[in-house]
Amino acid sequence: MTHPRSRTNAFTLVEVIATIGILIVLSALVITVVAKLPGSADRAKSTANLRNLYLALDTYTQEQLKWPQQPDFGITQQLQYEDWWIRTMAPYGMTELTWQCPGILRLGKIQENRNSPRVHYSPTMFDADPRTPYRWSTQPWAIQIANVFGRGALIVFPDGSVRDMDDVLAEAQKDKPSQ
C-alpha cells in the first residue's frame, strides 16, 4: 500500500516569481496612467477656459458692435494690460481664474507672484469693425501663452474650436501646394 503524497498549500518559486512579474507590469501601467491624469485634466480645463473666452469675446462683439479695443499701455505695462482684459470680459463670464491655465500654474512655468502674468491667454487684436474677427476662419481669436501640453500652445478659432499649434501647423503644411 502506497501512501498518497500529501500536497501542501504552498506556492512554488515559479508561481511567486510570475505573480511578482505580473504585479510589476500592472503597477507600471497604473503609474503611467495616473501620471497623465493631472495633465489631461489641466488640458481639459484650459480648453474650457479658451471656449469661455471665445463665448465672452463673441458676446462682447455682438453686444458692443465692435471687437474689444485695448488701450495702448505700452510694452512695460503688463499689469494694466491684464487688469484691462479681466475687467472688460468680467461682465461676459470671464473671471480672473478663467484667464489662468491650470497647466501653467501646476507645472510652475510661471512663478506665482505679482510680476508674473495672471492672464495666460492672449486675445488677438482686431480693428473695431465687428465683422473683422469673423472674416477669416483660420485667424486665431486667442492663444495660450505657453506650450504646457507638449503639442504647442492651445488656440481658439472663430468657430469656437480649440486646437493645438502643432495640429494647426501640420494642417497648414498639408494644404500648402508642392513646389
C-alpha positions in Angstrom: 0.0 0.0 0.0 1.4 3.3 -1.0 0.8 6.5 0.8 -0.6 9.3 -1.3 1.8 12.2 -1.4 0.4 14.9 0.7 0.2 18.3 -1.1 0.7 21.4 0.9 -1.0 24.7 0.0 2.3 26.5 -0.7 3.3 28.4 -3.8 6.2 27.2 -5.9 9.0 29.6 -6.6 7.9 29.9 -10.3 4.4 30.9 -9.2 5.8 33.5 -6.8 8.1 35.0 -9.5 5.3 35.0 -12.1 2.9 36.8 -9.6 5.6 39.4 -8.8 6.2 39.9 -12.5 2.5 40.5 -13.2 2.3 42.9 -10.3 5.3 44.9 -11.6 3.8 45.2 -15.1 0.4 46.2 -13.8 1.8 48.8 -11.4 3.9 50.3 -14.2 0.8 50.6 -16.3 -1.2 52.2 -13.5 1.6 54.6 -12.6 1.8 55.7 -16.3 -2.0 56.3 -16.4 -2.1 58.1 -13.1 0.8 60.3 -14.0 -1.1 61.5 -17.1 -4.3 62.3 -15.3 -3.3 65.8 -14.0 -2.1 66.8 -17.4 -5.3 65.6 -19.1 -7.4 67.4 -16.5 -5.4 70.6 -16.9 -5.7 70.4 -20.7 -9.5 69.9 -20.4 -9.8 72.9 -18.1 -7.6 75.1 -20.3 -9.7 74.1 -23.3 -12.8 75.1 -21.4 -11.2 78.4 -20.4 -10.5 79.2 -24.1 -14.0 78.2 -25.1 -15.3 80.5 -22.4 -13.1 83.3 -23.7 -14.4 82.7 -27.2 -18.0 83.0 -25.9 -17.2 86.1 -24.0 -15.5 87.8 -27.0 -18.3 86.7 -29.3 -20.9 88.1 -26.9 -19.0 91.3 -26.4 -18.7 91.8 -30.2 -22.4 91.2 -30.7 -23.5 93.5 -27.9 -21.0 96.3 -28.4 -20.9 96.0 -32.2 -17.1 96.1 -32.1 -14.1 94.0 -31.0 -12.6 95.0 -27.6 -10.2 97.8 -28.3 -7.4 97.6 -25.8 -5.8 100.9 -24.8 -2.2 101.3 -25.6 -0.4 100.6 -22.3 3.0 100.3 -23.8 5.3 97.4 -23.5 6.2 97.9 -19.8 2.6 97.9 -18.5 1.8 94.1 -18.3 -0.4 94.6 -15.1 -2.5 97.3 -16.8 -3.0 95.0 -19.8 -4.1 92.1 -17.7 -6.4 94.2 -15.5 -8.0 95.7 -18.5 -8.8 92.3 -20.1 -10.1 90.9 -16.8 -12.3 93.9 -16.2 -13.5 94.2 -19.8 -14.5 90.5 -20.1 -15.9 90.1 -16.5 -19.5 91.0 -17.5 -19.3 88.2 -20.0 -18.4 85.5 -17.6 -14.6 85.6 -17.6 -13.3 85.6 -14.0 -9.7 86.1 -13.2 -9.5 82.3 -12.6 -10.8 81.6 -16.1 -7.9 83.6 -17.5 -5.4 81.3 -15.9 -4.2 78.0 -17.4 -4.1 75.3 -14.7 -1.3 73.6 -16.6 0.9 76.6 -16.5 0.2 77.1 -12.8 0.8 73.4 -11.9 4.0 73.0 -13.8 5.4 76.2 -12.4 6.1 77.6 -15.9 5.2 81.0 -14.4 6.0 81.8 -10.8 3.0 83.0 -8.9 3.9 86.5 -7.8 2.7 89.9 -8.8 5.3 90.2 -11.5 4.0 87.1 -13.3 1.2 87.1 -15.9 -2.2 86.5 -14.5 -3.7 86.3 -18.0 -2.5 83.1 -19.6 -4.4 83.5 -22.9 -3.7 86.4 -25.2 -6.6 87.7 -27.4 -5.9 88.8 -30.9 -6.1 92.5 -31.6 -8.5 93.2 -34.4 -9.8 96.6 -35.6 -13.1 97.8 -34.2 -15.2 96.6 -37.2 -17.4 93.8 -35.7 -17.1 91.8 -38.9 -13.3 91.6 -38.9 -12.9 88.7 -36.3 -15.3 86.5 -38.4 -13.7 87.3 -41.7 -11.0 84.6 -41.7 -11.8 81.2 -40.3 -8.2 80.4 -39.6 -7.4 83.6 -37.7 -7.0 82.8 -34.0 -9.1 84.7 -31.5 -6.9 83.9 -28.6 -3.8 81.8 -27.9 -2.3 80.3 -24.8 0.9 82.0 -23.7 3.0 78.8 -23.2 3.3 75.3 -24.6 2.5 73.2 -21.5 0.8 70.1 -23.0 3.5 69.1 -25.5 1.7 69.9 -28.8 2.2 73.6 -28.9 0.1 76.3 -27.4 -3.7 75.9 -27.5 -5.6 78.3 -29.9 -9.3 79.2 -30.1 -10.7 80.0 -33.6 -13.7 82.0 -34.8 -15.9 78.8 -34.8 -15.1 78.2 -31.2 -12.8 75.2 -31.8 -9.7 74.8 -29.7 -6.7 73.2 -31.3 -3.0 72.6 -30.7 -0.5 74.7 -32.5 1.2 71.5 -33.8 -2.1 70.4 -35.4 -2.7 73.8 -37.0 0.9 73.9 -38.4 0.6 70.3 -39.8 -2.7 71.1 -41.4 -1.2 74.3 -43.0 1.7 72.3 -44.3 -0.6 69.7 -45.8 -2.6 72.4 -47.5 0.5 74.1 -48.9 1.0 73.4 -52.6 4.1 71.5 -53.5 6.8 73.3 -55.4 
